[in-house]
Amino acid sequence: MSLSRRTTAGAIAGAAVFALVATGCSSTPAGDADGKVSLTVATFNDFGYTDELFAEYEKANPNVTIKHNKAATSDDARANYFTKLGAGSGLADIEAVEIDWFAELLQYSDKLTDLSSSDVEGRWLDWKEAAATDSDGRLIAYGTDIGPEAICYRSDLFAAAGLPTDRTEVAALLEGDWDNYFSVGQQFTAASEAAWFDGSGAMLQGILNQHEETLEATDGEVIATTNPVVKDAYEQVLDASPELSAHLKQWSDDWNAGFANGAFATMLCPSWILGNIEGNAPDVTGWDVANVFPGGGGNWGGSYLTVPAQGAHAKEAQKLAAWLTAPEQQLKSFVKTGNFPSQLEIQGSEELTSVTRPFFNEAPTGEIFADRAAAVTVAPFKSVKYFPIMSSLQDAVNRVDVDKTQNADDSWAQFEADVKSLG
């Protein structure tokens, strides 16, 4: 599930390295005197883990009580994770990790519980499991969701601008490359006061997610400032932004308000963002989902559950993490939040493909995102510097599109300096 669902820039980029200078391992009692075990689960945004879901587990496991701590953003969770991992104490029994900073965590896999088990063999997509396996073959995390992308749109704004509103017709209208998406946006803005899309940061992320090598090469070399794929995407979205962007930064208060006040007509729509839209615009009846994505397919986000080795209840925590990432629970999360399961057993099943979402005009979201997942052909390579570099790149875009404090050339020059300073 993340820009990876994050809000702050690279100020905490060095937190992982700095925090892990200090190491150690805490020891706490194995359980209460009466055999009761209290487990803490730490997530961010919305994983779909409701009180009712935890109560279901507690009923089946009466010796366990669960406490849920939810950070506001992936950034907050990341800062907390690396600080306490380095301190050797203070982490939850189960900690969620976002895909964009997972590679950083792999450096310290010895501080995490090996979750390998015959009970979960073959549960996940190959690439999802491979990304969670360290160089020693230890499975250090259980996959939750992935983020196949569609286009969410305001059908009422489309109608007012003279564009088709039926989701099948909208998909046909937007079929094609990014140039076509921006061209349709020009038709829209010529007839509407609303912007075409929410902000350029999301557009940039969507384009880059369709390439294997973007910020780092597969051999680990940082190529963010020399890779023409990155510079071309940066220029393309910022060329479009004056006419088409609502100039909003994701996760800001203005962005949250934009879902309800008609600030923009379309947005790139990874499955996990459905719950955000619905939560921010509960009284709006115009939102819908089109089974299409510029350039073919793309995946944005996805998360994991880890069990830090510093915890006192690793065995019990692993059992809970396995249950939370089982197909049955991931289907429940998809129904609630839109988080699309990474589990093979449920993908393509009738239980999933029959899911509809009333808020989005009864859109068949199960079918749509199953199709969108099948359209994903590339998984971007992400290594230890991906997160801080992407944060710096998003800052560069936002200085031009949102804050309007720099032009595109000057902001790119600052981005180059920022990447160089990362070493």
C-alpha positions in Angstrom: 0.0 0.0 0.0 2.4 4.4 -0.4 4.6 7.9 -3.6 3.9 5.3 -1.8 1.4 7.0 0.5 3.8 9.3 2.1 3.9 13.0 3.0 7.3 14.2 4.1 10.5 14.6 2.1 14.0 13.3 2.5 14.6 14.8 5.9 14.5 11.3 7.4 16.4 9.7 4.5 19.4 9.0 6.6 17.4 7.8 9.6 18.0 4.1 8.8 21.7 4.3 8.7 22.0 6.7 11.7 19.6 4.8 13.9 21.2 1.4 13.3 24.6 2.6 14.6 23.2 1.5 17.9 22.2 -2.2 18.1 21.0 -4.6 20.7 18.2 -6.7 21.6 15.6 -6.3 24.3 14.3 -9.0 26.5 10.8 -8.9 28.0 8.7 -11.5 29.7 7.4 -14.3 27.5 3.9 -13.8 28.6 1.6 -13.0 31.5 1.5 -15.3 34.5 -1.9 -16.6 33.3 -0.6 -17.5 29.9 -2.2 -14.5 28.1 -0.2 -12.9 25.3 -0.7 -9.3 24.2 0.4 -8.6 20.6 0.8 -5.2 19.1 0.3 -4.6 15.4 1.7 -1.4 13.9 0.4 -0.3 10.4 -0.1 3.0 8.6 -2.9 4.5 6.4 -5.6 1.8 6.2 -4.7 -1.9 5.9 -8.4 -2.9 6.4 -7.6 -4.4 9.8 -10.8 -3.6 11.7 -11.6 -4.1 15.4 -14.0 -6.8 14.2 -11.2 -8.6 12.3 -9.0 -8.6 15.3 -11.9 -9.8 17.5 -12.4 -12.7 15.2 -8.8 -13.8 15.8 -9.0 -13.2 19.5 -12.1 -15.4 19.7 -10.3 -18.3 18.0 -7.2 -17.7 20.1 -8.5 -16.7 23.6 -5.0 -16.5 25.0 -4.3 -13.5 22.7 -5.3 -9.9 22.9 -4.4 -7.5 20.1 -3.5 -3.8 20.2 -3.5 -1.9 16.9 -1.3 1.2 16.4 -1.8 3.0 13.2 0.6 5.7 11.9 -0.8 8.4 9.7 1.6 7.9 6.8 4.2 5.5 5.5 6.9 8.2 6.3 5.9 8.2 10.0 6.0 4.4 10.1 9.4 4.3 8.4 11.0 6.8 10.8 9.7 4.9 13.8 10.7 1.5 12.5 14.3 2.3 11.8 14.8 4.3 14.9 13.6 1.5 17.2 15.2 -1.2 15.2 18.5 0.4 15.8 17.7 1.0 19.5 17.0 -2.7 19.9 13.6 -2.2 21.6 10.3 -0.5 21.3 8.9 -2.0 18.0 5.5 -3.7 17.8 5.3 -7.4 17.6 4.2 -7.0 14.0 5.3 -4.1 12.0 4.0 -3.1 8.5 6.5 -2.0 5.9 5.8 -0.2 2.6 7.4 -1.5 -0.6 9.4 1.7 -1.4 11.5 1.4 1.8 11.5 -2.4 2.1 14.9 -2.6 0.3 16.4 -0.5 3.1 15.1 -3.0 5.7 16.7 -5.9 3.8 20.1 -4.7 4.9 19.1 -5.5 8.5 17.3 -8.8 7.9 19.2 -10.4 10.7 17.1 -8.3 13.1 13.9 -9.8 11.8 12.3 -13.2 12.4 12.6 -15.7 9.6 8.9 -16.3 8.7 9.6 -19.3 6.4 7.0 -22.0 6.8 5.6 -24.8 4.8 2.2 -23.5 5.8 2.6 -20.4 3.6 4.6 -21.8 0.7 3.1 -20.7 -2.7 0.8 -18.2 -1.0 2.1 -15.1 -2.9 2.9 -13.9 -6.4 6.5 -15.0 -7.1 7.9 -11.4 -7.3 6.1 -10.4 -4.1 7.7 -13.3 -2.2 11.1 -12.9 -3.8 11.3 -9.2 -2.8 10.8 -10.3 0.9 13.5 -13.0 0.8 17.0 -12.0 1.9 20.3 -13.2 0.5 20.4 -16.1 2.9 17.0 -17.3 1.7 15.1 -16.2 4.8 11.6 -15.0 4.3 11.5 -11.9 6.4 8.0 -10.6 5.6 4.5 -11.7 4.6 3.0 -9.8 1.7 -0.3 -8.0 2.2 -1.4 -6.1 -0.9 -0.2 -4.9 -4.3 -1.3 -1.7 -6.1 -2.6 -2.3 -9.7 -3.7 1.0 -11.2 -6.8 2.1 -13.0 -8.3 5.6 -13.5 -10.8 7.0 -11.0 -12.9 9.8 -12.4 -15.8 12.1 -11.6 -18.6 11.2 -13.9 -20.6 14.3 -13.0 -17.6 16.6 -14.1 -17.2 14.5 -17.2 -20.9 15.0 -18.1 -20.7 18.8 -17.5 -17.7 18.9 -19.9 -19.4 16.9 -22.6 -17.3 13.8 -22.1 -18.8 10.2 -21.9 -19.6 9.0 -18.4 -20.1 5.3 -18.8 -17.0 3.5 -17.5 -16.7 1.4 -20.6 -16.7 4.4 -22.8 -14.3 6.3 -20.5 -11.9 3.3 -20.7 -12.1 3.5 -24.5 -11.6 7.2 -24.5 -8.4 6.9 -22.3 -7.0 3.8 -23.9 -3.5 4.6 -25.2 -0.4 6.3 -24.1 0.3 9.2 -21.7 0.0 11.7 -24.6 -3.5 10.6 -25.2 -4.4 10.9 -21.5 -3.1 14.5 -21.4 -4.8 15.2 -24.8 -8.2 14.2 -23.4 -7.4 16.3 -20.4 -7.0 19.3 -22.7 -10.5 18.7 -24.1 -11.8 18.5 -20.6 -10.2 21.7 -19.2 -11.4 23.6 -22.3 -14.9 23.0 -21.1 -14.6 22.9 -17.3 -13.3 25.0 -14.4 -12.0 21.8 -12.7 -8.5 20.5 -13.3 -7.9 17.2 -15.1 -5.7 15.5 -12.4 -4.8 16.1 -8.8 -1.1 16.8 -9.0 2.1 16.2 -11.0 3.7 14.0 -8.4 1.3 11.2 -8.9 1.6 11.5 -12.7 5.4 11.2 -12.4 5.1 8.1 -10.2 2.7 6.5 -12.5 5.0 6.9 -15.5 8.1 5.7 -13.7 6.3 2.6 -12.3 6.1 1.3 -15.9 9.9 1.0 -16.2 12.3 -1.5 -14.6 15.2 0.8 -14.1 14.5 4.4 -13.1 16.3 5.8 -10.1 18.7 2.9 -9.6 20.1 0.4 -12.0 19.8 -3.3 -11.2 23.5 -3.4 -10.4 22.9 -0.8 -7.7 24.2 2.3 -9.5 22.3 5.5 -8.9 21.1 6.7 -12.3 18.3 9.0 -11.3 19.9 12.2 -12.7 21.3 10.6 -15.9 18.5 8.2 -16.9 16.5 9.8 -19.7 13.4 7.9 -18.6 13.4 10.0 -15.4 14.1 13.4 -17.0 11.6 12.8 -19.9 8.9 11.9 -17.4 9.7 14.9 -15.2 9.5 17.2 -18.2 6.3 15.6 -19.6 4.3 16.0 -16.5 5.5 19.5 -15.8 4.8 20.6 -19.3 1.2 19.4 -18.8 0.8 20.8 -15.3 0.0 24.5 -15.9 -3.1 23.6 -17.9 -4.2 20.2 -16.4 -3.0 20.0 -12.8 -4.9 21.0 -9.6 -1.5 21.6 -8.1 -2.2 19.5 -5.0 0.3 17.5 -3.0 -0.9 14.1 -2.1 -2.0 13.6 1.5 -2.2 17.3 2.1 -5.4 18.8 3.6 -6.2 20.5 0.3 -5.7 17.2 -1.6 -8.1 15.5 0.8 -10.6 18.2 0.3 -10.3 18.0 -3.5 -12.1 14.7 -3.6 -15.3 16.3 -2.5 -15.1 19.8 -3.8 -14.6 18.9 -7.5 -11.0 20.2 -7.7 -10.0 17.5 -10.3 -11.8 15.1 -12.6 -9.4 12.2 -12.7 -6.6 10.6 -10.8 -4.3 7.6 -11.1 -6.0 5.0 -9.0 -4.1 2.2 -7.4 -6.6 -0.1 -5.8 -5.6 0.9 -2.2 -6.7 4.5 -2.8 -10.4 3.6 -3.2 -10.9 3.8 0.6 -9.2 7.2 0.7 -11.5 8.6 -2.0 -14.6 7.3 -0.3 -13.5 8.5 3.1 -12.8 12.0 1.9 -15.9 12.4 -0.2 -18.7 10.4 1.5 -21.5 12.5 0.1 -20.3 12.7 -3.5 -22.1 10.5 -6.0 -20.0 11.1 -9.1 -16.9 9.0 -8.5 -16.4 5.9 -10.7 -13.6 3.6 -11.9 -12.5 2.9 -15.5 -10.7 -0.3 -16.4 -7.8 1.5 -18.1 -4.4 2.9 -17.4 -2.2 5.1 -19.7 0.6 3.0 -21.3 -1.0 -0.3 -20.4 -0.5 -1.4 -16.8 1.3 -0.3 -13.7 1.6 -1.2 -10.0 1.9 1.5 -7.3 2.6 0.4 -3.8 2.0 -2.7 -1.7 3.1 -3.6 1.7 4.3 -6.4 4.0 4.1 -7.5 7.6 7.3 -8.2 9.5 8.1 -9.7 12.9 11.0 -7.9 14.5 13.3 -10.3 16.4 13.5 -8.0 19.4 10.0 -8.9 20.3 9.1 -11.3 23.1 6.3 -13.2 21.3 7.8 -13.9 17.9 6.1 -17.3 17.5 2.6 -15.9 18.4 3.3 -12.8 16.2 4.2 -15.0 13.2 1.0 -17.0 13.6 -1.1 -13.8 13.7 0.8 -12.3 10.7 0.2 -15.5 8.7 -3.5 -15.3 9.5 -3.7 -11.6 8.6 -2.1 -12.3 5.2 -4.1 -15.4 4.5 -6.4 -15.2 1.4 -9.6 -15.0 3.4 -8.4 -12.0 5.4 -6.9 -10.2 2.4 -10.3 -10.6 0.7 -11.9 -8.9 3.6 -9.4 -6.1 3.5 -10.1 -5.6 -0.3 -13.8 -5.3 0.3 -13.2 -2.7 3.0 -10.4 -0.6 1.6 -9.6 -1.7 -1.9 -6.2 -3.2 -1.0 -5.8 -5.8 -3.8 -4.5 -9.1 -2.5 -1.1 -10.4 -3.4 -2.2 -14.0 -2.6 -2.5 -16.3 -5.6 -5.4 -18.3 -4.3 -7.7 -15.4 -4.2 -6.7 -13.6 -7.3 -9.1 -14.4 -10.1 -11.5 -16.2 -7.8 -15.2 -15.5 -8.0 -15.1 -14.3 -4.4 -12.8 -11.5 -5.5 -14.0 -10.8 -9.1 -17.6 -10.5 -7.9 -16.8 -7.6 -5.5 -18.5 -4.3 -6.4 -18.2 -1.0 -4.6 -21.5 0.9 -4.2 -19.8 4.3 -3.6 -18.2 4.1 -7.1 -21.5 3.7 -8.9 -21.5 -0.1 -8.1 -18.2 -0.4 -10.1 -17.1 -4.1 -10.4 -13.8 -3.3 -8.6 -12.9 -6.9 -8.1 -13.0 -7.6 -11.9 -11.4 -4.2 -12.8 -8.4 -4.6 -10.5 -8.0 -8.2 -11.4 -7.7 -7.1 -15.0 -5.4 -4.2 -14.0 -3.1 -6.6 -12.0 -2.9 -8.9 -15.1 -1.8 -5.9 -17.2 1.3 -5.2 -15.0 4.4 -6.4 -16.9 7.1 -4.5 -15.1 8.1 -4.3 -11.4 10.4 -1.3 -10.9 13.8 -2.1 -9.4 14.1 -0.6 -5.9 17.2 -0.7 -3.8 18.4 0.9 -0.7 18.4 4.5 -2.0 15.1 4.4 -3.9 13.0 5.9 -1.1 15.2 9.0 -0.4 15.8 9.6 -4.1 12.1 9.4 -4.9 11.3 11.7 -2.0 13.8 14.2 -3.5 12.3 13.8 -7.0 8.8 14.4 -5.6 10.1 17.5 -3.8 11.5 18.7 -7.2 8.1 18.3 -8.9 6.2 19.9 -6.1 8.5 23.0 -6.0 7.3 23.6 -9.6 3.7 22.3 -9.6 2.5 22.9 -6.0 4.6 25.5 -4.3 5.6 27.3 -7.5 8.9 28.4 -5.9 11.1 27.3 -8.8 10.9 26.7 -12.5 11.5 23.2 -13.9 15.1 23.7 -14.8 16.2 25.2 -11.4 14.2 22.5 -9.5 15.9 19.8 -11.5 19.3 21.3 -10.8 18.4 21.2 -7.1 17.3 17.6 -7.4 20.7 16.7 -9.0 22.4 18.3 -6.0 20.2 16.5 -3.5 20.9 13.1 -5.1 24.6 13.9 -5.1 24.5 14.7 -1.4 23.0 11.3 -0.6 26.4 9.8 -1.6 
